[in-house]
Amino acid sequence: MLLGFAKVRGLKRYIYTVPVMTPKLSSYWLYFVTSTSYKLAFSLVSSMKIEVVCQNNDINKLLNIDPIDYDTALRKTLYRIEENHILSSWKDSWVSGQID
């Protein structure tokens, strides 16, 4: 997905494998280089341990959904962001999601 995003945006990006990266270190890295919380970064990194592939797509027929590929979805999203058609972002929920 990272390389697909870079391709659509016309960016040159490389992925390097680092043999000493643990889930905890990966979570810290994600926290420092993005605008996410550490708790969310840790959850995202931890979820990558489990690969899920859907075999049964009957739900698409039931809900009348025609799935699109990643590149198409990304291009539509970037277009809507450029046109200011996005009403909110996942970052908007950060404040409301905090528990005191």
C-alpha positions in Angstrom: 0.0 0.0 0.0 2.9 2.4 0.8 4.5 1.8 -2.6 1.1 2.0 -4.3 0.4 5.4 -2.7 3.8 6.7 -3.7 3.2 5.5 -7.3 -0.2 7.3 -7.5 1.3 10.5 -6.0 4.4 10.3 -8.3 6.8 9.8 -5.5 9.9 7.7 -5.3 9.9 5.6 -2.1 11.8 2.5 -1.1 11.1 0.0 1.6 14.1 -1.4 3.5 13.9 -4.5 5.7 15.5 -4.0 9.1 16.2 -7.2 11.0 16.0 -5.7 14.5 12.6 -4.0 14.2 10.3 -5.4 16.9 6.6 -4.6 17.1 7.3 -2.1 20.0 10.1 -0.3 18.0 7.8 -0.3 14.9 5.0 1.3 17.0 7.4 4.0 18.2 8.6 4.7 14.7 5.0 5.0 13.4 4.1 7.3 16.3 7.1 9.6 15.6 6.7 9.8 11.8 2.9 10.1 11.6 0.2 12.1 13.4 -1.2 9.1 15.2 -1.2 8.2 18.9 1.1 5.5 20.3 -1.8 3.4 21.3 -3.2 3.4 17.8 0.2 2.8 16.3 0.7 -0.2 18.5 -2.7 -1.6 17.6 -2.0 -1.1 13.9 1.4 -2.8 14.1 0.1 -5.6 16.2 -2.7 -6.3 13.8 -0.2 -6.9 11.0 0.7 -10.3 12.5 -2.6 -11.7 11.3 -3.3 -12.1 7.6 -7.0 -12.1 6.7 -8.2 -13.0 3.2 -11.9 -13.0 2.5 -13.0 -16.0 0.4 -16.8 -15.5 0.6 -18.0 -12.2 -1.0 -21.7 -12.8 -0.9 -22.1 -9.7 1.2 -21.3 -7.6 -1.9 -24.3 -8.9 -3.7 -26.5 -8.6 -0.6 -25.6 -4.9 -0.1 -25.3 -4.2 -3.9 -21.6 -3.2 -3.6 -19.2 -3.2 -6.5 -15.7 -3.1 -4.9 -13.0 -1.0 -6.6 -9.2 -1.6 -6.5 -6.8 0.2 -4.3 -5.5 2.6 -7.0 -9.0 3.7 -8.0 -10.0 4.2 -4.4 -6.8 6.2 -3.7 -7.3 8.4 -6.8 -10.9 9.2 -5.8 -9.9 10.0 -2.2 -7.1 12.3 -3.3 -9.4 14.1 -5.8 -12.0 14.6 -3.0 -9.3 16.0 -0.7 -8.1 18.4 -3.3 -11.6 19.6 -4.0 -12.3 20.0 -0.2 -15.1 17.4 -0.3 -13.9 15.7 2.9 -16.1 16.8 5.8 -13.9 15.2 8.5 -10.8 13.1 9.0 -9.9 10.2 11.3 -7.7 12.8 13.1 -10.9 14.7 14.1 -11.9 11.8 16.4 -8.7 12.0 18.4 -9.9 14.6 20.8 -13.4 13.1 21.2 -11.9 9.6 21.7 -9.8 10.6 24.6 -10.8 9.2 28.0 -10.0 11.3 31.1 
